[in-house]
Amino acid sequence: MGSGSNLLVSDHGLKAAVVRLSSAGFRKVRFMNGSSLEAGSGVALARLISAAKERQLSGLEFLSGIPGTLGGALAMNAGAAGECIGGLVNTATVMDFNGAVSVLNKKRLRFAYRRSNLSRYIILSATLGLKRKSKLEITRRINRRLDLRRRNQDLSHPSAGCIFKNPGTQAAGRLIDLCGLKGTRRGDAAVSGKHANFIINLGRAKASDVLKLMAAIKRAVKAGSGVNLESEIRIWRD
Ligand code: EPU
């Protein structure tokens, strides 16, 4: 797991070992010649964006406000408003489930909308290619992103970010909203009144409440517009 931000884990736990790369060695950021950097997969995106800014390196600002790690962002090909992290990756160092480590170059990397071929490995680190820009310009870009999030998303309650992928060119949030589902609840899990593609936790929501609400949303959207919504969050259960 990265930091668990896009993850729903069963109320019954898992009969499995969970690997989280949070020790100092996995949180290093090293600047290379030119405008590249190498970072461990456990580094928080916010720290990575700010370290790059200090070196006047731009390209990561669109990730501002996403509470995840680099490894999680790579596995999910995290993105916002048309930009995805996959486009910045030069190489990724990964370990397979037999413990073999390899360095994958661009040709061996596959990124698609909220998907990558890296999710079948333990991602150890990556090198990213950025562009030189002034600190002032980078700060402006970061602030624009954060403002957009504050305006459009409910940041005052815990959530797992967008619950469903946007189907094709349509917006899942708009489709759910059109069904009049804002505020709908199952237990303490509720469809956000600010952005219908967010399920917020009003207090003591269980994973089972979120799953029930997701099923109700899928049924309503299918009936209302014929669209099959697909989960964006990862669901871990035995
Ligand atoms: N909309 C509604 N009602 C709502 C919510 C949205 O009508 O309740 C409409 C908006 O007015 C807009 C459209 O739907 O016209 C799209 O909404 P928005 O601009 O908020 O973006 P989004 O497509 O819902 C995507 C990503 C977000 C990312 C934002 C901003 C997906 C599924 N979502 O949201 O990513 O933060 O753009 O860049 O790709 C995430 O991945 O967890 C996530 C939140």
Boltz pocket constraint, residues with backbone or C-beta under 6 A from the ligand:
constraints:
  - pocket:
      binder: B
      contacts: [[A, 79], [A, 80], [A, 81], [A, 82], [A, 152], [A, 160], [A, 161], [A, 162], [A, 163], [A, 164], [A, 165], [A, 166], [A, 171], [A, 172], [A, 173], [A, 174], [A, 175], [A, 177], [A, 192], [A, 193], [A, 194], [A, 195], [A, 196], [A, 197], [A, 232]]
      max_distance: 6.0
